[in-house]
Amino acid sequence: MTENLITLKQWKRRALKAERQVEFLQGVRAIEAETEMSRCRELAALRVAAKEALDALHWAMDDQT
């Protein structure tokens, strides 16, 4: 029956391993969040550029008539 019991040292090892896993996952999530924010900024810049190009086309077409 004592062979199924976990020692304090084993609990500490498990806790440290779990902490390392949490830190790793937090790092991965931080990278993912930064990538997502970067893509959102890029998309916003592209939308502004597209709107400006469209406005310029409309202005040019109105100027020709």
Backbone as CSV, one residue per row, in Angstrom:
resi,resn,N_x,N_y,N_z,CA_x,CA_y,CA_z,C_x,C_y,C_z
1,MET,0.820,-1.190,0.000,0.000,0.000,0.000,0.862,1.251,0.000
2,THR,1.998,1.212,0.622,2.865,2.389,0.665,3.502,2.687,-0.690
3,GLU,3.535,1.709,-1.587,4.139,1.962,-2.884,3.278,2.883,-3.746
4,ASN,1.979,3.031,-3.429,1.102,3.924,-4.175,1.155,5.355,-3.653
5,LEU,1.737,5.576,-2.497,1.813,6.915,-1.935,2.930,7.707,-2.602
6,ILE,2.674,8.976,-2.798,3.659,9.843,-3.428,4.407,10.595,-2.340
7,THR,5.710,10.619,-2.458,6.519,11.283,-1.444,6.482,12.795,-1.660
8,LEU,6.910,13.523,-0.643,6.959,14.975,-0.722,7.892,15.416,-1.856
9,LYS,8.992,14.741,-2.027,9.941,15.070,-3.091,9.291,14.896,-4.466
10,GLN,8.508,13.824,-4.623,7.815,13.599,-5.892,6.768,14.686,-6.139
11,TRP,6.057,15.086,-5.083,5.071,16.164,-5.217,5.751,17.454,-5.649
12,LYS,6.905,17.753,-5.062,7.641,18.963,-5.432,8.081,18.901,-6.885
13,ARG,8.571,17.744,-7.328,8.978,17.585,-8.723,7.794,17.800,-9.660
14,ARG,6.658,17.227,-9.301,5.455,17.394,-10.126,5.022,18.855,-10.167
15,ALA,5.091,19.513,-9.026,4.704,20.919,-8.961,5.628,21.775,-9.821
16,LEU,6.935,21.519,-9.734,7.890,22.274,-10.551,7.672,22.011,-12.040
17,LYS,7.394,20.768,-12.377,7.125,20.433,-13.776,5.873,21.151,-14.264
18,ALA,4.851,21.167,-13.436,3.605,21.848,-13.802,3.845,23.349,-13.970
19,GLU,4.655,23.933,-13.097,4.966,25.361,-13.214,5.712,25.652,-14.517
20,ARG,6.649,24.797,-14.885,7.373,24.980,-16.141,6.428,24.876,-17.336
21,GLN,5.488,23.946,-17.258,4.527,23.789,-18.345,3.641,25.024,-18.464
22,VAL,3.213,25.551,-17.331,2.384,26.760,-17.340,3.164,27.933,-17.925
23,GLU,4.409,28.100,-17.512,5.240,29.186,-18.036,5.442,29.037,-19.545
24,PHE,5.654,27.810,-19.992,5.821,27.569,-21.422,4.551,27.950,-22.180
25,LEU,3.405,27.504,-21.678,2.139,27.808,-22.346,1.839,29.303,-22.323
26,GLN,2.186,29.976,-21.241,1.992,31.423,-21.183,2.872,32.119,-22.224
27,GLY,4.081,31.635,-22.394,4.966,32.191,-23.419,4.418,31.980,-24.813
28,VAL,3.919,30.784,-25.070,3.325,30.485,-26.375,2.127,31.391,-26.619
29,ARG,1.282,31.548,-25.615,0.093,32.396,-25.759,0.478,33.857,-25.977
30,ALA,1.528,34.310,-25.310,1.984,35.692,-25.501,2.453,35.901,-26.943
31,ILE,3.172,34.928,-27.482,3.621,35.021,-28.874,2.423,35.025,-29.816
32,GLU,1.455,34.151,-29.552,0.254,34.103,-30.390,-0.509,35.421,-30.334
33,ALA,-0.615,36.003,-29.151,-1.336,37.269,-28.993,-0.617,38.386,-29.749
34,GLU,0.709,38.421,-29.659,1.471,39.446,-30.374,1.325,39.281,-31.883
35,THR,1.343,38.046,-32.357,1.154,37.782,-33.784,-0.228,38.240,-34.229
36,GLU,-1.233,37.943,-33.425,-2.597,38.350,-33.752,-2.722,39.866,-33.794
37,MET,-2.125,40.548,-32.827,-2.176,42.010,-32.807,-1.447,42.589,-34.024
38,SER,-0.331,41.994,-34.381,0.414,42.456,-35.549,-0.427,42.311,-36.813
39,ARG,-1.099,41.194,-36.937,-1.972,40.977,-38.106,-3.138,41.948,-38.105
40,CYS,-3.687,42.240,-36.950,-4.788,43.204,-36.867,-4.321,44.596,-37.284
41,ARG,-3.126,45.000,-36.835,-2.585,46.301,-37.240,-2.349,46.350,-38.745
42,GLU,-1.806,45.263,-39.288,-1.564,45.210,-40.727,-2.874,45.282,-41.502
43,LEU,-3.867,44.550,-41.050,-5.172,44.563,-41.715,-5.792,45.956,-41.654
44,ALA,-5.682,46.620,-40.516,-6.217,47.976,-40.387,-5.511,48.923,-41.354
45,ALA,-4.190,48.814,-41.470,-3.439,49.665,-42.396,-3.855,49.392,-43.841
46,LEU,-4.058,48.118,-44.173,-4.489,47.772,-45.529,-5.892,48.295,-45.825
47,ARG,-6.760,48.258,-44.830,-8.116,48.794,-45.025,-8.078,50.288,-45.278
48,VAL,-7.245,50.999,-44.521,-7.113,52.443,-44.729,-6.564,52.723,-46.124
49,ALA,-5.542,51.975,-46.530,-4.960,52.172,-47.857,-5.990,51.878,-48.948
50,ALA,-6.767,50.831,-48.783,-7.791,50.483,-49.775,-8.855,51.575,-49.848
51,LYS,-9.260,52.099,-48.706,-10.270,53.168,-48.691,-9.715,54.421,-49.357
52,GLU,-8.465,54.763,-49.098,-7.858,55.926,-49.731,-7.758,55.739,-51.243
53,ALA,-7.405,54.544,-51.686,-7.324,54.267,-53.116,-8.704,54.365,-53.753
54,LEU,-9.701,53.847,-53.086,-11.068,53.920,-53.601,-11.549,55.364,-53.662
55,ASP,-11.262,56.127,-52.627,-11.624,57.548,-52.629,-10.934,58.282,-53.784
56,ALA,-9.654,57.955,-54.029,-8.930,58.589,-55.130,-9.546,58.212,-56.474
57,LEU,-9.955,56.959,-56.627,-10.607,56.535,-57.871,-11.930,57.255,-58.059
58,HIS,-12.714,57.351,-57.019,-13.997,58.063,-57.119,-13.766,59.524,-57.461
59,TRP,-12.780,60.139,-56.837,-12.469,61.533,-57.131,-12.058,61.692,-58.595
60,ALA,-11.217,60.775,-59.101,-10.751,60.848,-60.488,-11.904,60.644,-61.453
61,MET,-12.805,59.740,-61.126,-13.951,59.492,-62.018,-14.909,60.671,-62.004
62,ASP,-15.126,61.293,-60.852,-15.993,62.456,-60.777,-15.367,63.649,-61.494
63,ASP,-14.054,63.739,-61.461,-13.334,64.849,-62.100,-13.426,64.754,-63.623
64,GLN,-13.550,63.538,-64.154,-13.609,63.356,-65.608,-14.979,63.696,-66.156
65,THR,-16.009,63.683,-65.350,-17.362,63.921,-65.870,-17.732,65.362,-65.861
